[in-house]
Amino acid sequence: MEDVKRKAVKGPRRPVATPCLCAALRQASRAVTRLYDSEFRGSGMRVTQFTLLSLLERSGEIGQGDLGELASLDGTTLTRSLRPLERSGWVAVQAGADRRQRRVAITQAGKAKLDQVRPAWRKVQERLHKSLPDGTWDSLFAALPEVTQAAR
């Protein structure tokens, strides 16, 4: 058998194109998440938590089911994601009018945490915006909600 030597590749390898939309979106999502989480290191917050807190800041108090719809998260994943936010005092979760319903709201501590982490978030936003080819940033923001809607 012939010994096959691969040329050493300097720097990160380019992602391999895939015909699967799910695989392509997940690959991009993981890479982008790592970038944000790296910048957030030391803040005590991950980008997934930042995203939920930002959504709560914009929406105000909301039913947990409605929050799950807005975030495209199933009930179990949302409950699991809210626990550390509640433990940290960044969200308040209370019973709704119906025993089955739960209401979620960002707290003042949560708003303060968002304010603390937002400069790191902006830094990544700017880096990605500058790194993408012209028009890609706006195209993604136009296309991704359509992809989300089509998948529902």
C-alpha positions in Angstrom: 0.0 0.0 0.0 1.3 3.4 -1.0 2.1 5.8 1.8 0.0 8.9 1.2 1.3 12.1 2.7 -1.0 15.1 3.0 0.4 18.6 2.5 0.3 20.6 5.7 -2.3 23.2 5.6 -1.4 26.5 7.3 -4.3 28.0 9.3 -7.8 26.7 9.6 -9.2 24.6 6.8 -12.0 25.9 4.7 -15.4 24.2 5.4 -16.3 21.6 2.9 -19.5 22.5 0.9 -22.4 20.2 1.6 -25.7 19.8 -0.3 -27.5 19.4 3.1 -29.0 22.7 4.3 -29.2 21.3 7.9 -25.5 20.4 8.0 -24.4 23.7 6.5 -26.5 25.7 8.9 -25.3 23.7 11.9 -21.7 23.9 10.8 -22.0 27.7 10.5 -23.9 28.0 13.7 -21.3 26.0 15.7 -18.4 28.1 14.3 -20.2 31.4 15.0 -21.2 30.2 18.5 -17.6 29.4 19.3 -16.5 32.8 18.2 -19.1 34.6 20.4 -18.4 32.3 23.4 -14.7 32.9 23.0 -15.2 36.7 23.2 -17.7 36.2 26.1 -15.1 34.1 28.1 -14.8 35.5 31.6 -18.3 37.1 31.6 -20.0 34.1 33.0 -22.4 34.0 30.1 -22.7 32.1 26.8 -24.1 33.5 23.6 -27.1 31.2 23.9 -27.9 32.9 27.2 -27.2 36.3 25.8 -29.7 35.6 23.0 -32.5 34.5 25.4 -31.9 37.6 27.6 -31.9 39.9 24.6 -35.1 38.4 23.4 -36.7 38.8 26.9 -35.4 42.4 27.0 -37.2 43.2 23.7 -40.4 41.2 24.4 -41.0 42.0 28.1 -42.7 39.5 30.3 -43.9 36.6 28.2 -45.4 33.2 28.5 -42.8 30.4 28.4 -44.5 28.8 25.5 -44.5 32.0 23.5 -40.8 32.5 24.4 -40.1 29.1 23.0 -41.9 29.9 19.8 -40.0 33.2 19.4 -36.6 31.4 20.1 -37.6 28.3 18.1 -36.9 26.1 21.1 -38.9 23.2 22.3 -40.3 23.3 25.9 -37.7 20.9 27.4 -34.7 22.8 25.8 -36.2 26.1 26.9 -36.7 25.0 30.5 -33.2 23.6 30.6 -31.8 26.9 29.2 -33.8 29.1 31.6 -32.6 27.3 34.7 -29.1 28.8 34.9 -30.5 32.2 34.0 -32.9 31.9 36.9 -30.2 30.7 39.3 -28.0 33.7 38.3 -30.9 36.0 39.0 -31.0 37.2 35.4 -34.6 36.0 34.8 -37.7 35.6 36.9 -40.0 32.7 36.2 -43.4 32.7 37.8 -46.7 30.9 37.6 -49.2 32.3 35.2 -53.0 32.7 35.7 -53.3 29.0 34.7 -51.2 26.5 36.8 -49.8 25.0 33.5 -48.5 28.4 32.3 -45.3 30.0 33.4 -44.3 33.6 32.8 -40.7 34.7 32.2 -39.2 38.2 32.5 -35.7 39.6 32.5 -34.7 41.1 35.9 -32.7 44.3 36.5 -29.7 42.0 37.2 -30.3 40.4 33.8 -30.4 43.8 32.1 -27.2 44.8 33.8 -25.5 41.6 32.7 -26.6 42.3 29.1 -25.1 45.8 29.4 -21.9 44.3 30.7 -21.6 41.7 27.8 -22.9 43.9 25.0 -19.5 45.4 24.1 -18.1 41.9 23.5 -21.1 41.0 21.5 -20.7 44.2 19.4 -17.0 43.3 18.8 -17.9 40.0 17.3 -20.8 41.5 15.3 -18.3 44.0 13.7 -15.7 41.3 13.1 -18.1 39.1 11.3 -19.7 41.9 9.3 -16.3 43.1 8.1 -15.1 39.5 7.3 -18.1 38.6 5.1 -18.2 39.5 1.4 -20.2 42.6 0.5 -23.9 42.1 0.8 -23.7 38.8 2.7 -24.5 40.2 6.1 -27.7 41.8 4.9 -28.6 38.7 2.8 -28.2 36.5 5.8 -30.5 38.7 7.9 -33.0 38.6 5.1 -32.8 34.9 4.4 -32.5 33.3 7.8 -36.0 34.3 9.1 -37.4 32.8 5.9 -35.5 29.6 6.5 -36.9 29.5 10.0 -40.4 30.1 8.8 -40.1 27.4 6.1 -39.0 24.9 8.6 -41.9 25.4 10.9 
